[in-house]
Amino acid sequence: MQNPKDRSKRVYRGFYFDDDVLRIIDRVPKSYKSELVNEALRKVFKEKGLVD
């Protein structure tokens, strides 16, 4: 998904999730959870015109 250079720029943040969203995230292997959340948020941000 992302190369190691991109991963080194990451910053940890804690957020609260709704149960239905958390159930989906919890089904993903631990090593891919950050990639999934970043990809999903980036897609929504693009759809909303918040990023290019």
MOPAC internal coordinates of N, CA, C and O (Angstrom, degrees):
PM7 1SCF
backbone

  N    0.0000 0     0.00 0     0.00 0    0    0    0
  C    1.4422 1     0.00 0     0.00 0    1    0    0
  C    1.5290 1   110.06 1     0.00 0    2    1    0
  O    1.2310 1   119.73 1   109.33 1    3    2    1
  N    1.3113 1   118.13 1   -70.67 1    3    2    1
  C    1.4563 1   119.96 1   178.35 1    5    3    2
  C    1.5195 1   108.90 1  -115.73 1    6    5    3
  O    1.2310 1   121.25 1   -31.04 1    7    6    5
  N    1.3291 1   115.21 1   148.96 1    7    6    5
  C    1.4585 1   117.06 1   179.27 1    9    7    6
  C    1.5284 1   110.24 1   -81.57 1   10    9    7
  O    1.2310 1   120.19 1   -17.63 1   11   10    9
  N    1.3304 1   117.25 1   162.37 1   11   10    9
  C    1.4779 1   121.17 1  -175.60 1   13   11   10
  C    1.5273 1   114.35 1   -57.12 1   14   13   11
  O    1.2310 1   119.44 1   147.91 1   15   14   13
  N    1.3445 1   118.68 1   -32.09 1   15   14   13
  C    1.4673 1   120.26 1   179.06 1   17   15   14
  C    1.5212 1   110.98 1   -62.12 1   18   17   15
  O    1.2310 1   120.03 1   138.07 1   19   18   17
  N    1.3401 1   117.54 1   -41.93 1   19   18   17
  C    1.4593 1   121.13 1   178.84 1   21   19   18
  C    1.5213 1   111.22 1   -65.59 1   22   21   19
  O    1.2310 1   120.16 1   143.56 1   23   22   21
  N    1.3072 1   117.30 1   -36.44 1   23   22   21
  C    1.4587 1   121.20 1  -179.76 1   25   23   22
  C    1.5231 1   111.40 1   -64.72 1   26   25   23
  O    1.2310 1   120.00 1   147.23 1   27   26   25
  N    1.3306 1   117.60 1   -32.77 1   27   26   25
  C    1.4628 1   120.00 1  -177.63 1   29   27   26
  C    1.5266 1   111.68 1   -68.19 1   30   29   27
  O    1.2310 1   119.49 1   163.66 1   31   30   29
  N    1.3211 1   118.58 1   -16.34 1   31   30   29
  C    1.4628 1   122.56 1  -179.74 1   33   31   30
  C    1.5290 1   111.69 1   -89.18 1   34   33   31
  O    1.2310 1   119.63 1  -178.71 1   35   34   33
  N    1.3010 1   118.32 1     1.29 1   35   34   33
  C    1.4614 1   121.97 1  -175.59 1   37   35   34
  C    1.5202 1   111.91 1   -75.76 1   38   37   35
  O    1.2310 1   121.81 1   -28.32 1   39   38   37
  N    1.3274 1   114.14 1   151.68 1   39   38   37
  C    1.4585 1   122.19 1   177.70 1   41   39   38
  C    1.5179 1   107.46 1  -128.22 1   42   41   39
  O    1.2310 1   120.01 1   -46.13 1   43   42   41
  N    1.3359 1   117.58 1   133.87 1   43   42   41
  C    1.4541 1   121.22 1   179.66 1   45   43   42
  C    1.5255 1   110.42 1   -76.90 1   46   45   43
  O    1.2310 1   120.78 1   -44.94 1   47   46   45
  N    1.3394 1   116.11 1   135.06 1   47   46   45
  C    1.4645 1   123.31 1   174.45 1   49   47   46
  C    1.5221 1   107.23 1  -139.05 1   50   49   47
  O    1.2310 1   120.54 1   -32.68 1   51   50   49
  N    1.2993 1   116.56 1   147.32 1   51   50   49
  C    1.4577 1   120.83 1   176.42 1   53   51   50
  C    1.5211 1   110.02 1  -106.30 1   54   53   51
  O    1.2310 1   120.45 1   -43.38 1   55   54   53
  N    1.3154 1   116.74 1   136.62 1   55   54   53
  C    1.4592 1   122.22 1  -179.95 1   57   55   54
  C    1.5197 1   109.46 1  -137.79 1   58   57   55
  O    1.2310 1   121.17 1   -22.28 1   59   58   57
  N    1.3215 1   115.36 1   157.72 1   59   58   57
  C    1.4573 1   121.44 1   174.10 1   61   59   58
  C    1.5202 1   108.45 1   -94.09 1   62   61   59
  O    1.2310 1   120.64 1   -43.47 1   63   62   61
  N    1.3378 1   116.39 1   136.53 1   63   62   61
  C    1.4549 1   121.91 1  -179.93 1   65   63   62
  C    1.5192 1   110.12 1  -118.00 1   66   65   63
  O    1.2310 1   120.65 1   -31.98 1   67   66   65
  N    1.3144 1   116.37 1   148.02 1   67   66   65
  C    1.4625 1   121.27 1   171.76 1   69   67   66
  C    1.5238 1   108.36 1   -70.24 1   70   69   67
  O    1.2310 1   120.61 1   -27.11 1   71   70   69
  N    1.3411 1   116.44 1   152.89 1   71   70   69
  C    1.4660 1   121.31 1  -176.20 1   73   71   70
  C    1.5222 1   113.22 1   -55.89 1   74   73   71
  O    1.2310 1   119.99 1   137.08 1   75   74   73
  N    1.3365 1   117.62 1   -42.92 1   75   74   73
  C    1.4627 1   119.80 1  -176.92 1   77   75   74
  C    1.5291 1   111.59 1   -65.88 1   78   77   75
  O    1.2310 1   120.10 1   142.45 1   79   78   77
  N    1.3184 1   117.42 1   -37.55 1   79   78   77
  C    1.4615 1   121.38 1   178.14 1   81   79   78
  C    1.5228 1   110.01 1   -70.40 1   82   81   79
  O    1.2310 1   120.45 1   137.26 1   83   82   81
  N    1.3120 1   116.75 1   -42.74 1   83   82   81
  C    1.4564 1   120.84 1  -178.89 1   85   83   82
  C    1.5363 1   112.01 1   -64.28 1   86   85   83
  O    1.2310 1   119.89 1   144.70 1   87   86   85
  N    1.3043 1   117.81 1   -35.30 1   87   86   85
  C    1.4737 1   120.28 1   177.40 1   89   87   86
  C    1.5252 1   110.66 1   -60.85 1   90   89   87
  O    1.2310 1   120.27 1   141.47 1   91   90   89
  N    1.3176 1   117.09 1   -38.53 1   91   90   89
  C    1.4693 1   120.61 1   178.55 1   93   91   90
  C    1.5275 1   110.12 1   -68.56 1   94   93   91
  O    1.2310 1   120.49 1   132.59 1   95   94   93
  N    1.3176 1   116.67 1   -47.41 1   95   94   93
  C    1.4632 1   120.60 1  -179.59 1   97   95   94
  C    1.5231 1   110.62 1   -60.89 1   98   97   95
  O    1.2310 1   120.02 1   140.09 1   99   98   97
  N    1.3195 1   117.56 1   -39.91 1   99   98   97
  C    1.4591 1   120.99 1  -178.06 1  101   99   98
  C    1.5218 1   113.33 1   -67.25 1  102  101   99
  O    1.2310 1   119.84 1   160.05 1  103  102  101
  N    1.3196 1   117.91 1   -19.95 1  103  102  101
  C    1.4726 1   121.23 1   177.88 1  105  103  102
  C    1.5232 1   112.43 1   -76.79 1  106  105  103
  O    1.2310 1   120.23 1   163.83 1  107  106  105
  N    1.3123 1   117.16 1   -16.17 1  107  106  105
  C    1.4602 1   122.09 1  -177.66 1  109  107  106
  C    1.5257 1   109.05 1   -86.15 1  110  109  107
  O    1.2310 1   120.11 1   -40.12 1  111  110  109
  N    1.3466 1   117.40 1   139.88 1  111  110  109
  C    1.4732 1   119.01 1   176.84 1  113  111  110
  C    1.5265 1   111.01 1   -56.59 1  114  113  111
  O    1.2310 1   120.88 1   -33.98 1  115  114  113
  N    1.3112 1   115.92 1   146.02 1  115  114  113
  C    1.4686 1   122.54 1  -174.28 1  117  115  114
  C    1.5244 1   113.06 1   -51.44 1  118  117  115
  O    1.2310 1   120.47 1   139.04 1  119  118  117
  N    1.3248 1   116.71 1   -40.96 1  119  118  117
  C    1.4618 1   119.80 1  -175.56 1  121  119  118
  C    1.5260 1   113.15 1   -68.78 1  122  121  119
  O    1.2310 1   119.36 1   167.65 1  123  122  121
  N    1.3440 1   118.83 1   -12.35 1  123  122  121
  C    1.4617 1   121.85 1  -178.39 1  125  123  122
  C    1.5282 1   113.51 1  -111.59 1  126  125  123
  O    1.2310 1   119.29 1   178.52 1  127  126  125
  N    1.3124 1   118.96 1    -1.48 1  127  126  125
  C    1.4681 1   121.26 1  -175.31 1  129  127  126
  C    1.5235 1   111.97 1   -61.93 1  130  129  127
  O    1.2310 1   119.96 1   134.20 1  131  130  129
  N    1.3225 1   117.69 1   -45.80 1  131  130  129
  C    1.4631 1   120.10 1  -179.85 1  133  131  130
  C    1.5212 1   110.83 1   -63.13 1  134  133  131
  O    1.2310 1   120.46 1   138.73 1  135  134  133
  N    1.3415 1   116.73 1   -41.27 1  135  134  133
  C    1.4600 1   120.19 1   178.42 1  137  135  134
  C    1.5234 1   110.79 1   -61.15 1  138  137  135
  O    1.2310 1   120.34 1   136.62 1  139  138  137
  N    1.3240 1   116.96 1   -43.38 1  139  138  137
  C    1.4597 1   121.25 1  -179.97 1  141  139  138
  C    1.5222 1   111.20 1   -61.57 1  142  141  139
  O    1.2310 1   120.46 1   131.18 1  143  142  141
  N    1.3208 1   116.72 1   -48.82 1  143  142  141
  C    1.4661 1   120.74 1  -177.92 1  145  143  142
  C    1.5230 1   110.42 1   -64.60 1  146  145  143
  O    1.2310 1   119.92 1   136.16 1  147  146  145
  N    1.3249 1   117.76 1   -43.84 1  147  146  145
  C    1.4586 1   120.70 1   178.24 1  149  147  146
  C    1.5218 1   111.92 1   -62.19 1  150  149  147
  O    1.2310 1   120.37 1   136.08 1  151  150  149
  N    1.3187 1   116.89 1   -43.92 1  151  150  149
  C    1.4653 1   121.21 1   179.69 1  153  151  150
  C    1.5270 1   111.18 1   -63.82 1  154  153  151
  O    1.2310 1   120.60 1   135.85 1  155  154  153
  N    1.3238 1   116.46 1   -44.15 1  155  154  153
  C    1.4691 1   120.51 1  -179.42 1  157  155  154
  C    1.5277 1   111.20 1   -64.78 1  158  157  155
  O    1.2310 1   120.33 1   134.45 1  159  158  157
  N    1.3222 1   116.98 1   -45.55 1  159  158  157
  C    1.4647 1   120.14 1   179.43 1  161  159  158
  C    1.5197 1   111.65 1   -65.30 1  162  161  159
  O    1.2310 1   120.28 1   138.18 1  163  162  161
  N    1.3278 1   117.08 1   -41.82 1  163  162  161
  C    1.4562 1   120.79 1   178.59 1  165  163  162
  C    1.5240 1   110.95 1   -60.09 1  166  165  163
  O    1.2310 1   120.24 1   139.48 1  167  166  165
  N    1.3292 1   117.15 1   -40.52 1  167  166  165
  C    1.4757 1   121.38 1   179.28 1  169  167  166
  C    1.5272 1   110.56 1   -62.95 1  170  169  167
  O    1.2310 1   120.19 1   133.87 1  171  170  169
  N    1.3194 1   117.24 1   -46.13 1  171  170  169
  C    1.4715 1   120.99 1   179.52 1  173  171  170
  C    1.5270 1   110.27 1   -65.13 1  174  173  171
  O    1.2310 1   120.24 1   137.87 1  175  174  173
  N    1.3255 1   117.15 1   -42.13 1  175  174  173
  C    1.4639 1   120.07 1   179.61 1  177  175  174
  C    1.5244 1   111.03 1   -61.79 1  178  177  175
  O    1.2310 1   120.28 1   140.21 1  179  178  177
  N    1.3392 1   117.07 1   -39.79 1  179  178  177
  C    1.4721 1   120.35 1   177.15 1  181  179  178
  C    1.5319 1   110.56 1   -64.35 1  182  181  179
  O    1.2310 1   120.85 1   135.44 1  183  182  181
  N    1.3312 1   115.98 1   -44.56 1  183  182  181
  C    1.4775 1   119.92 1   179.77 1  185  183  182
  C    1.5278 1   111.23 1   -60.88 1  186  185  183
  O    1.2310 1   120.40 1   146.89 1  187  186  185
  N    1.3086 1   116.84 1   -33.11 1  187  186  185
  C    1.4724 1   121.39 1  -178.69 1  189  187  186
  C    1.5311 1   112.02 1   -87.28 1  190  189  187
  O    1.2310 1   120.45 1   179.06 1  191  190  189
  N    1.3401 1   116.74 1    -0.94 1  191  190  189
  C    1.4555 1   120.69 1   179.32 1  193  191  190
  C    1.5078 1   114.55 1    75.31 1  194  193  191
  O    1.2310 1   120.34 1  -158.15 1  195  194  193
  N    1.3234 1   116.96 1    21.85 1  195  194  193
  C    1.4581 1   121.03 1  -178.35 1  197  195  194
  C    1.5314 1   112.96 1   -88.06 1  198  197  195
  O    1.2310 1   120.58 1   157.71 1  199  198  197
  N    1.3304 1   116.49 1   -22.29 1  199  198  197
  C    1.4735 1   121.84 1   175.46 1  201  199  198
  C    1.5231 1   108.61 1  -137.93 1  202  201  199
  O    1.2310 1   121.18 1   -19.50 1  203  202  201
  N    1.3387 1   115.36 1   160.50 1  203  202  201
  C    1.4702 1   120.39 1   179.35 1  205  203  202
  C    1.5030 1   111.24 1   -84.97 1  206  205  203
  O    1.2310 1   120.10 1   180.00 1  207  206  205

